Amino acid sequence: MARSDSPQTNHTENSGWERKLVETLATDALKEKRRARYWGIFFKLFFIAYLIALLVLLTPDTVDFQTKTTQEHTAMVKLDGAITSDESGTDADAIIKGLKSAFADKGTQAVILRINSPGGLPVQSSYIQKEILRLRELHPEIPLYAVVSDMCASGAYYVASAADRIYVNESSIIGSIGVRLDSFGLTKAMKELGVERRLYTAGEHKGILDPFSPISAFEQNHTQQILDALHQTFIQAVKNGRGDKLSDNPELFSGLFWDGEHSIVLGLADEIGDADYVAREVVGQAEIVDFTPKEDPIERLAKRAGLAVSSHLARLFGMEFSPKL
């Protein structure tokens, strides 16, 4: 007669099967958790590597203005973008720091100011121009050459006029010796829309150039006198810097601009040449050391983002009244 398994034996076998299942599930869970942790570490490392690569790409390929070298070289400082007093363009203070460091370096045989700028604020342009004149007087043995790439217009030419010589490309844009002040009027549109302007001031002319109010003949004449005075200062600076190299063309100070070849004919520039040509053929020191100050890329991006928004709003509402060269 066959003997059937006892309930105790069946219970033991069932318990063993359940235990193996739990162990298998626990093992798989641990493996999955470990795999997820590995992937998490991988993505974190990848993100860190991405940030480092981004910082490297955003960091200008320059040396800090504190960098020193004893080997003879041609120093270079780059003036790129609009000339401003903040991070929205080329900070005049940064350019001045770079120039000071370049002239002070014992290995510097000459300084190249490489310019690619449409101009900017009159005062900031004047700061750089006057510092160039001061440094040239302080270091008469070190010449400074302005080398133009795409553009050297308005305030940028104000700066370049202080150089010993100005080198351009045939296709460079040179000139625009004038002053502008941007604004607009919305009085007619407000009248049609039924909008009433309520402006409260202390001072008869405190609301001058307000785009939502009509401009009087007095305010227009007063503004024009200021622009004319700034223009004459600009003209005199160019004449002092270029001297008898300038032609007697009546359009020279009209605000017009010219290509590189015509600028040489007009006396606004001296010769065709780039930075490498000047370093190699004019200075005789082909090695170029860049003294343009470095910038913190993250801080710069943050500031520019904020400034871009505020500047756009200022232009939108006609509140950007700074004269520009």
Buried (B, 14 or more C-beta within 10 A) or exposed (E): EEEEEEEEEEEEEEEEEEEEEEEEEEEEEEEEEEEEEEEEEEEEEEEEEEEEEEEEEEBBEBBEBEBEBEEBBBBBBBBBBBBBBBBBBBBBBBBBBBBBBBBBBEBBBBBBBBBBBBBBBBBBBBBBBBBBBBBBEEBEEBBBBBBBBBBBBBBBBBBBBBBBBBBBBEEBBBBBBBBBBEEEBBBEEBEEEEEEBEEEEEEEEEBBBBBBBEBEEEBEEEBEEEBEEBBEBBBEBBBEBBEEBBEEBEEBBEBEBBBBBBBBEBBBBBBBBBBEBBBBEBBEBEBBBBBBBBBEBEEBEEBBEEBEEEBEEEEEEBEBBEBBB
